[in-house]
Amino acid sequence: MGTPWQGRGFAVEAARGLVEWLGQQPRVRVVVAHIHPGHRASAAVAGAAGLTPTDRCEDGEVRWELALRP
C-alpha cells in the first residue's frame, strides 16, 4: 500500500474480503497471519478482519488466527 493511500481503510477492506472468501472455501479451517510485534498497522488490519493474536511466535512474529470451522 503506497503511503498516499494509507489510513483510508483499503487494507482493512481487502483483508476482510479475503477472510470472507476463505470462509467460503470448504477446505479452509483457519486463517493465519504472522505479524511483527512492533507493526501496529498490520495488527490493526488483522484485528479488523477478525483475527486475534496467539501466544505463539515464529521468527520473531506473533501468530494471529481466525478459526473458520472446527
N, C-alpha and C positions, 0 to 999 in steps of 0.2 A: 504494500500500500504506500503510494507516494505521500510525502509529507503534506502537500496541499490538501489531500483528501482525508487525512487522519482526523479522528474525532467527529466524524459525520455519521457514524453508525453502519458504514458499509461492511466492515469486518464482522460485526455482530450479525448483520442480516445474512451474510454469506455463511457464517458458522451455523446459524440456526437452520438455514436452508439445507446445509449438508447433513446436519443431525436429523432433520425431518426426512430427507431422502434415505439416509442409512436406516432409519426406523422402518422404512417400507421394504427393506431388503430382508427376506426371511432368515438368511443365514447370519446376519449381523446381530450379535448379542450385546456387545459393549463398545462404546465409543471411548477412545483413549487419546489423550494429548499429553505430551511431556513439555513442561514449561519451566524455564529458569526461574528460580525463586525471586529474582530481582526484576523480572519483566512484568510489571503490574498491568500494562495494557493487554498483554496476552492472557493473563489471569482473568481480567475483567471480561474479555471476549468469551473465554471458556465458561466462566460462570454464567454469563448471559445466555449461553447456549445450553445450559443445564448441567454442565459437568461440575464435579466437586473434587477438591484435592484429596489425595490419599496420603497415608504416612510413608508411602514408598518413594524412593528416589533412585534414578538411574542416570549415571554420568552427570551428576550434579543437578538434574532436573526433577521436579516433582511430577509424579504421575497423577493426572486428573482423569476421572472416569464418569461415565453415564451408562448405567445398566438399562438396556432397552427391553430385554426379556430374560427370564431365567435360563 
